[in-house]
Amino acid sequence: MADIEWPQDLVPYRAAFYLRPHVGGPTSPLTRTRKTYLLSKPIWVCRLSFRGGFNGTSGRRALGGRMDSLIIQMQGGFNRVLLWDFRRPYPVGLKRYYSQFAGETYTFSGGRTFRLGERFFIPAEAEPVNEPAAAGATEIVFGGFLPGERTFQTGDYFGGDGRSHLVHTATLADGDGRVVVTFDPPLERDLLIGQAVTMRPETPFKLTSDNADDAGANDSEVDSPVEYTLEFEEDLP
């Protein structure tokens, strides 16, 4: 089994990415009261739709050939593919925060020597530094922000432990520039300082289309666009 890195420029025109809980429980035949229990870990589910052609060398016009190649490599779900929520590849809250620094440069005094006008540059999409968090945690601390600034917002993602995690609450940095983020699902393993990932946090998925063997079926009129819809479920550890 191999992990396939999904090409960053191969973006679906339609996507679903959500956490499916695993619950169960009996229903009373007399009162119809239902008791619900969590049975095991929730699982990420992903559905992606693509549309393009076979008669080009780049972009949408070359999509058909690229999709055929990827689907063959998946081998009906035997090999995993690393995916993220294509609608939110980077946290909306952080993009808002870091955009105020985009294009700004800084020269440091002391320490490292900068030559030929070299500058320190803060991009509009930067990786904030996290503090350590243990496996099973549902909150984590990020630091290095300006005090009082809004950073993450509800619905942002981060990863770094092999799973995507969705942030529950918008946050403001405290006087030390730190924010406490609550999220689900819980961390799968320990995260050390700086190990959290906010840019395209990847999760391993397996192809689970109704007939995964025929996921590569590509019927279309010659010289007309072809459409693919692929369904995936997270490959839990």
N, C-alpha and C positions, 0 to 999 in steps of 0.2 A: 504494500500500500504506500502511495506517495502523496504528498501535499502539492497541489497545483496552485501557483500564484496567479490570481485573476489579473489580466492586464488592466491597468488603471484607466486607459483610454477607451476601454470597451464598456460603455455605459448603457444600461437599459433605458427604454423610454417609459417603462412602467415597472414599479417595484413594490413589493410588500416585505416587511422585515419586522417580526413581532415575536414576543415571548409567549409560548403556549404553556400554561400551567398543567400539571398532572394531578388531577383530583378525582375523587370517587367517594362513595358513601351510600348508605341505604335510604330508601324512602318509605315512611310508614304507610301501610295500606289503609289505615284508619283515618289518620289526620293529614296524610300527604306531606307531613313535615320531613324535610330532607336534611340529613346530617352529612356535612361535607368534610373530607379529610384530604390533607396534602399527602400524596402517595410517594412522590420522589421529586427529583429536581425538575424545574421547568426547563423547556427546551426552545431554542431559537428556531424559527421557521422563516424561510426566505422563498419568495417567488419572483422571478425576473422575466420580463418580456422584452424581446429585441426585434427590430425590423430593419432590414437592409437588403443589399443585392450581392451578386456574385461577379459583376463585370467591372469592378474598379480596382484600383491599387491602394486606396487608402480610404479612411472614414467609413461612412455608411455604405458606400458602394462596394466595399471589400468585406462587409460584415459576414456574409454567408460563409465564405471560406474559413474565416477565423473561428466562427461558431462551430462549424463542422469539426475543425481540428480540436477544439477544447472538449467537445462532447465525446469524441473518440478517446481522448486521454482520460476522461472520467471513468471509462469502462463500466458504464451502467451503475455507477455508484461505488465501485470497488475502490477507486482512488478519491481522496478528499479534495475539496477545492476551498480556498480561503476567501471568504466574502465579508462584506461590511454593508451597512445601510447606504446605498448609493445616493439617497436623497439628502443625507446629512453626513458626508464624509469627514467633516470637521465640526466641532461644537459651535453652534451659532453664538452662544454666549462668549466664548473665547475669541471668536472672530471679531465680535463687536469690541471686546476689550483691547485686543492687540492692534486693531486697525488704527487706533489713535497714534501708534508709534511707527506705522508703516512709512518707510523712507527716511526715518530719522537715523542719524549716525552719532556715535559717541567716541571720543578719544579719551583713553585712560591715562592718568598720571601715576607713575610708579608701577612696579610689577613688570609685566610683559612690555617689551619695546616694539612699537609699531613702526614699520618702515614704508617709505614711498606713499605716504598718505593713507595707509591702511586704516580702516575704521571698524568698529564693532557695530553690527547691523542687527536690528530687531525686526524680523519679518512679520507680516500681518497674520501668518498662521504659524505660531510657535508652540513648542511643547513645554508646558509648565512642569515644574519639578514636584513630585509627590513625596510625602514622608512615608516611612514603612507602614505596611498594613498586613495583617495576618490572614491566612486562608480562612474563609468563612465570614470575614468582615463584611458589613454592609454600609460602612462609611470609611472615608479616606480623606486625608488632609493634603491640599496643594498649597504651595507658598510662592513667594517672590512677586506678589502683586502690589499695586499701590493701595494703601489703606482706604477703605470706604468704596472701592470700585466694585461694580457688579461684574462677576466673572462667568461661571457656569450658569446655565438656565435649565429649567425642567425639559427633559427630552434629549439633552446632550448625551453623547456616548464617550466612554473611554474603555481601554482594554490594557493588555500587557501580560495577562495571565492565561491567555489562550481562549478567552471568551469576551464578548461584548457586554458592557454594563451600561444601563440607562440611568441617568441622574434624575432624582425625584424633585429636588428643590432648587430654586434660584438662590444664588449665594452672593453675599457681600464680603469683601476682604476686611478682616479685623485690623486693629492698629499695628499688628506685626506683618500685615500682608498675607495672612493665612486664611484659607477657606476650608470649611468642613463640608464634604459632599456626601449625601446619602444616595444609595443606589440599589439596584437589583439586576441580575441575580447576585448572590454572595460571591466573593472571590473564590476562585478554584484553588489557588495556591498563594503563598506569600508573595508580596510585592516589596522589593527593596527600594531604597531611595532612587528616584529617577527612572524606575522601570515602567511606570504607567505610560500608555500610548493614547494620544487623542487624535492623531491623524490616521484615518481609515483603520480603526481598531478591528483586527481580523478575527473571525471565528471559523473553525473548520466545519464544513458541511459535506453531506453526502447527497447525491442526486436521488430524489425519491418520487419523480414524476410517475403518474399512474402506471405507465409502462416504460420504466427506465431504459429497457433494452431498445425502445424505439424513440428515445428522446431526440435523436438526431434526424428523425424523419423531416425532410425538407422539401415537400411538394410545393411547387410554385410554377407559374407560367414562365416560360423562357423569357429572359430580359425583364421580368417583373420582380418586385420585392418579395422576399420570403420572411416569414415570421416564426420565431421560436418562443415558447413559453416553458420555462424550466422551474421545477419545484425542488426545494432542498430542505433537509432537516439537519440540525446541529449534530455532529458526531461527539457525543458526550464522552469524557474520560472514563 
